[in-house]
Amino acid sequence: MAKIRIPTPLRAFTDGAADIDVAGGTVGEALANLLDQHPELRAHLFNGEELRSFVNIFIGDEDIRFLQGLDTEIDANESLRIIPSIAGGLK
Amino acid sequence: MRVIIISGELQQRVFEQMEATYPNEGGGFLLGAAEAEALTVVDIIQVDNVFAAEEQHHRYAMRPQDWMRLEDQADERGLTLIGYYHSHPDSPALPSDYDREHALPNFVYIITSVMMARAADMRAWRLQPDRSRFDQLTLEVL
């Protein structure tokens, strides 16, 4: 199965697990499967049906936004990683 | 856990970094250890502000690749990425709506107010799990 690495602050919603096995042939399907297993992640990854702007999904060193986004096809043993873009500042 | 502990030496390093980046915002990661009653900052790692140069006086952003690299380093050192720090030049150490929209729960946000190029205040915050607001943590400087 493919794996998704969870960023440290969100591991509280995966019972502390850093890597979650997921099913699916695309990034979107893999994320949907992740949310089926750990629904509390949804609010922090998605705003409606869209990935939050500061949430990046990487396959190796590649950001899926520069591939086919959530439609990017993945291999059965692909390693995905959720990486927040830390940002802050005044209004 | 509502207490975060930082040494005076690390706090001073944050202040010096934030004063050096003034009038722009600066920031970095907090590495530490989580215990039953408190989070302890063990190290800080400065990370470049990659927001557009003309916006850096009120915006801070870091590359996702920096997160990846530092999270791996923390794992290798047996530490945890417990939070991030940044400055608010000439403004209070209070989180903005922009901070909240870009925040994660279970993560400490340390904000340093830098007034007229001098670090004036440091406060620690954590996002509520429902994303509705930040709660202030007790910051203990040892």
Interface residues (C-beta under 8 A of the other chain):
Chain A: P7 T8 P9 L10 R11 A12 E40 A43 H44 S53 F54 N56 F58 D61 D63 R81 I83 P84 S85 I86 A87 G88 G89 L90 K91
Chain B: E25 G27 V47 F51 H58 R59 Y60 A61 M62 R63 P64 Q65 W67 M68 E71 A74 T80 L81 I82 Y84 H86 H88 S91 P95 S96 D97 Y98 D99 H102 A103 L104 P105 N106 F107 Y109 I111 P129 D130 R131
